[in-house]
Amino acid sequence: MGRLIKKLPIIVLLLVIFNTVHGVTCPSFDCAKAKTSIEKLICKTPEIAQLDGVMAFVYHSINSAIKRTQRKWLKGRPNNAELLKEYYIQRTKEFLADSNHIDLVADKVFKLIDSLNSEVADGHQPILILLGLIIEKYIKSDVGILKALSEQGIETTQDFLILGASACYKVGDRKYLFKWCHGRGNHNSGYYLWLMSLDNGVFSAKLLDMQEYDDKTQVLKSKKDVTAHSIYYDGKTQTLVMAINCSDVNQFYGKKLLFKIDDDNLVLEKQYGTHDYKSFVEDAQISN
């Protein structure tokens, strides 16, 4: 076994380690046995390897006539990295078009999260991709949700492939908080927070409001899109911690906000500010 591992290309070795840790096989086949140009392209492109594993995970989670067309789909894969990436994403979306399929896949994904100490973050990208796809298809399958979000100017199609910019936390019995990054910056990133649940086997998701106390107007303001330096869930205190960089060119100012989840809503419990950039950054990095 040791000799075999030493002969494997580094990308294959990394994928073997990845498979063992995270429960989603990426890619879905053994790269040591890759023969075709498509298979070799998948194995040398980590992002596509992840998408191959994600699609296979969904494929094996559902039971539908669409699976009968898989052999034809495999033969039609383009030998181009960008086209192949989109090819995999669209195929996975086809599998998730049925709301019953979303329920089945979500159940398996949540069980994976439960097995990973109830938290998935930077190193669990395939699971985050799965959650992003599930929520996107869930939104589009419900006309009411889609209309409400559209009226509020909320973008419903995001880049869920951004590495290290999203996370998911278990926050209750069959309830999970998904931090979805939709725009990454050097000092702050844009986030949505989705509260997902599985009630009697049926998946649902709610885009949460995030409150912030405005010092100038002295009132609470709510928004669904927040720009923050970091957001993480502290499982020990059951608190969502948000650090916001509010500084300008003259003087640094940062805020720390503490939220509790109450009756499927985020409730602001405490907020305080600091002009000490070093302590702000160190505090914000606790989750990393």
Rosetta blueprint (number, residue, H / E / L):
1 M L
2 G H
3 R H
4 L H
5 I H
6 K H
7 K H
8 L L
9 P L
10 I H
11 I H
12 V H
13 L H
14 L H
15 L H
16 V H
17 I H
18 F H
19 N H
20 T H
21 V H
22 H H
23 G L
24 V L
25 T L
26 C L
27 P L
28 S L
29 F L
30 D L
31 C H
32 A H
33 K H
34 A L
35 K L
36 T L
37 S H
38 I H
39 E H
40 K H
41 L H
42 I H
43 C H
44 K H
45 T L
46 P H
47 E H
48 I H
49 A H
50 Q H
51 L H
52 D H
53 G H
54 V H
55 M H
56 A H
57 F H
58 V H
59 Y H
60 H L
61 S L
62 I L
63 N L
64 S L
65 A H
66 I H
67 K H
68 R H
69 T H
70 Q H
71 R H
72 K H
73 W H
74 L H
75 K H
76 G L
77 R L
78 P L
79 N L
80 N L
81 A H
82 E H
83 L H
84 L H
85 K H
86 E H
87 Y H
88 Y H
89 I H
90 Q H
91 R H
92 T H
93 K H
94 E H
95 F H
96 L L
97 A L
98 D L
99 S H
100 N H
101 H H
102 I H
103 D H
104 L H
105 V H
106 A H
107 D H
108 K H
109 V H
110 F H
111 K H
112 L H
113 I H
114 D H
115 S H
116 L L
117 N L
118 S L
119 E E
120 V E
121 A L
122 D L
123 G L
124 H L
125 Q H
126 P H
127 I H
128 L H
129 I H
130 L H
131 L H
132 G H
133 L H
134 I H
135 I H
136 E H
137 K H
138 Y H
139 I H
140 K H
141 S H
142 D L
143 V H
144 G H
145 I H
146 L H
147 K H
148 A H
149 L H
150 S H
151 E H
152 Q L
153 G L
154 I L
155 E L
156 T L
157 T L
158 Q L
159 D L
160 F L
161 L L
162 I L
163 L L
164 G L
165 A L
166 S L
167 A E
168 C E
169 Y E
170 K E
171 V E
172 G E
173 D L
174 R L
175 K E
176 Y E
177 L E
178 F E
179 K E
180 W E
181 C E
182 H E
183 G E
184 R L
185 G L
186 N L
187 H L
188 N L
189 S E
190 G E
191 Y E
192 Y E
193 L E
194 W E
195 L E
196 M E
197 S E
198 L E
199 D E
200 N L
201 G L
202 V E
203 F E
204 S E
205 A E
206 K E
207 L E
208 L L
209 D L
210 M E
211 Q E
212 E E
213 Y E
214 D E
215 D L
216 K L
217 T L
218 Q L
219 V E
220 L E
221 K E
222 S E
223 K E
224 K L
225 D L
226 V E
227 T E
228 A E
229 H L
230 S E
231 I E
232 Y E
233 Y E
234 D E
235 G L
236 K L
237 T L
238 Q L
239 T E
240 L E
241 V E
242 M E
243 A E
244 I E
245 N E
246 C L
247 S L
248 D L
249 V L
250 N L
251 Q L
252 F L
253 Y L
254 G E
255 K E
256 K E
257 L E
258 L E
259 F E
260 K E
261 I E
262 D E
263 D L
264 D L
265 N E
266 L E
267 V E
268 L E
269 E E
270 K E
271 Q E
272 Y E
273 G E
274 T E
275 H L
276 D L
277 Y H
278 K H
279 S H
280 F H
281 V H
282 E H
283 D H
284 A H
285 Q H
286 I H
287 S H
288 N L
